[in-house]
Amino acid sequence: MEQSLAAVNFRMDQELKNNMEMLCKEMGLSMTAAFTIFAKKVCRERRIPFEISADPFYSDENISRLKDSITQMEKRK
């Protein structure tokens, strides 16, 4: 059974791309193979295969506090 292939294009930071290519090469993989492995694992497990968490620094509550602090500092000038 012949599989049809689709091209996937996305943008990433050039330095990140270079590092990824270098590390994939060290593992004997192309970036295409690495991303295919990732996609197959996501589909098989129906989840991202590693933990993703938000940095609490960027929470709405913290950003609001930071903005308030900046406003208070600016008023004291």
C-alpha positions in Angstrom: 0.0 0.0 0.0 1.6 3.3 -1.1 1.4 6.2 1.3 0.9 9.7 0.1 3.2 12.3 1.6 2.4 15.8 2.6 4.8 18.7 3.1 4.6 20.6 6.4 6.1 24.0 6.7 6.5 26.1 9.8 8.8 28.8 11.1 11.3 28.6 14.0 14.3 30.5 15.2 17.3 29.9 12.9 19.6 29.1 15.9 17.0 26.6 17.2 16.8 25.0 13.7 20.6 24.7 13.4 20.8 23.1 16.9 18.0 20.7 16.1 19.6 19.7 12.8 23.0 19.1 14.5 21.5 17.0 17.3 19.3 15.0 14.9 22.4 14.3 12.8 24.3 13.1 15.9 21.4 10.7 16.6 21.5 9.5 12.9 18.1 11.2 12.1 16.9 13.9 9.9 14.7 16.6 11.2 11.9 15.1 9.1 12.4 11.7 10.8 12.5 13.3 14.3 9.3 15.3 13.7 7.6 12.2 12.2 8.5 10.2 15.3 7.0 13.0 17.4 3.8 13.1 15.3 3.3 9.4 15.4 3.8 9.3 19.2 1.3 12.2 19.6 -1.3 10.3 17.5 -0.7 7.0 19.2 -0.9 8.4 22.8 -3.3 11.2 22.0 -1.2 13.6 24.1 2.0 15.6 23.9 4.6 13.1 25.0 6.2 15.3 27.5 5.0 17.7 30.2 4.2 21.3 29.2 3.7 23.8 31.9 3.3 27.6 31.9 5.8 29.7 33.6 4.0 31.3 36.6 5.9 34.5 36.0 3.6 35.2 33.0 0.3 34.5 34.8 -2.4 37.2 34.5 -2.2 37.8 38.2 1.5 38.3 38.3 1.5 40.6 35.2 -1.1 42.7 36.8 1.0 43.0 40.0 4.0 43.9 38.0 2.1 46.6 36.1 0.8 48.0 39.4 4.4 48.1 40.8 5.7 49.9 37.7 2.9 52.5 38.0 3.7 53.1 41.6 7.4 53.4 40.9 6.7 55.9 38.1 4.5 58.0 40.4 7.3 58.3 42.9 9.8 59.9 40.4 
